[in-house]
Structures are given as structure tokens and as C-alpha cells.
């Protein structure tokens, strides 16, 4: 399997993961986040397929580029303990996946022969880093809410 074939498979696996999580979380704010991530992963796979087949491709903005929309959707999240744990687990797994993608694309960037390939991998690194940053920020919001409820009487908390 070539680097491009592996990257394409990884992106489609990411899309499947996020679509499955969206299906499981239709009733909360994770649905929107998962659908945006799935769309981005599918777009990344299509770009990589076009690269592999020597077709033109466009390095477009991420569906997650409007982070404000995602954070506004957090207002409706329930604070049921079971749901919070599943959301935090999701964010942990998703952040790890995105971090692995960044590392893989950095490796591919270092080995890429031409300027066009380098631009592609730089684009994918930025996209996956954006995914990681958004996921990490959402996880931090949930962690802060949990800590504030559990330890409200202890110490000053940083504003967020």
C-alpha cells in the first residue's frame, strides 16, 4: 500500500468513525461536530484520490473553519453524567486520531518530492491540526464544566 493509499484509507476510516458517532449522538451537540468532521475527512480523501489519479484538486476551507457555530451548539448539551463521560471519551479518541493524522502528514511532507505534494501535505496538516484544536477546546469546555460542578467551592477558576 502506498502512502497515498494509506492516507486515503485513513481519511475514509475517519469519516466512518465520525458518521457513526453522529448517529449515536443525534440528540445532542456532538451531532453537528461529528457531521462537520465527517465531511472534512471525506473531502480530504477526495483530494488525496485526485492527487493519486493525477487529477486537479482544490484545497478548500474546512467545514470547521467557523468554530463559533460549534461552540454555540454547546449551549444545548445536557449535563447527565453518563452523557458527559461518553462525550469526553469521544473527544479523547477523536483528538488522538487527529494528532496521529498530523504526525503522519508531517512524515509524508518530509518525504514529498515536489512543491505541489508539499502544498497538499501542508494543507492536510493544517486541516487536521484545526480538527485537533477544535476537539481539544470542546473537551476542555466539558472538563471545565465537570470540575466546576464537582469542586465549585475550591479556589479561583480561570475564565473561559
Residue pairs with C-beta under 8 A, 6 or more apart in sequence:
1 9
2 52
3 108
3 111
4 48
4 51
4 52
5 52
7 48
7 104
7 105
7 108
7 124
8 45
8 48
8 49
8 52
10 101
10 104
11 41
11 42
11 44
11 45
11 48
12 41
12 42
12 45
14 37
14 38
14 41
14 97
14 101
15 38
15 41
15 42
15 45
17 94
17 97
18 34
18 35
18 37
18 38
18 41
18 94
19 34
19 35
19 38
21 30
21 34
21 90
21 94
22 30
22 31
22 34
22 35
22 38
25 31
25 34
25 87
25 90
28 76
28 77
28 78
28 83
28 87
29 73
29 74
29 75
29 76
29 77
30 87
30 90
32 69
32 70
32 73
33 70
33 73
33 134
33 135
33 138
36 63
36 64
36 70
37 63
37 64
37 94
37 131
39 63
40 62
40 63
40 64
40 127
40 131
43 60
43 63
44 124
44 127
46 57
47 57
47 58
47 59
47 120
47 123
47 124
48 120
48 124
49 55
50 56
50 57
51 57
51 117
51 120
57 120
59 119
59 120
59 123
62 127
62 130
62 131
64 70
64 130
64 131
64 134
65 130
67 134
67 137
70 134
70 138
71 137
71 138
71 141
74 138
74 141
77 83
77 87
77 142
79 145
79 149
84 142
84 145
84 146
87 142
88 139
88 142
88 143
88 146
91 135
91 136
91 138
91 139
91 142
92 139
94 131
94 135
95 132
95 135
95 136
95 139
98 128
98 129
98 131
98 132
98 135
99 132
101 124
101 128
101 131
102 125
102 128
102 129
102 132
105 121
105 124
105 125
105 128
106 121
106 125
108 121
109 118
109 121
109 122
109 125
112 118
112 120
112 121
140 160
141 160
144 157
144 160
147 157
148 157
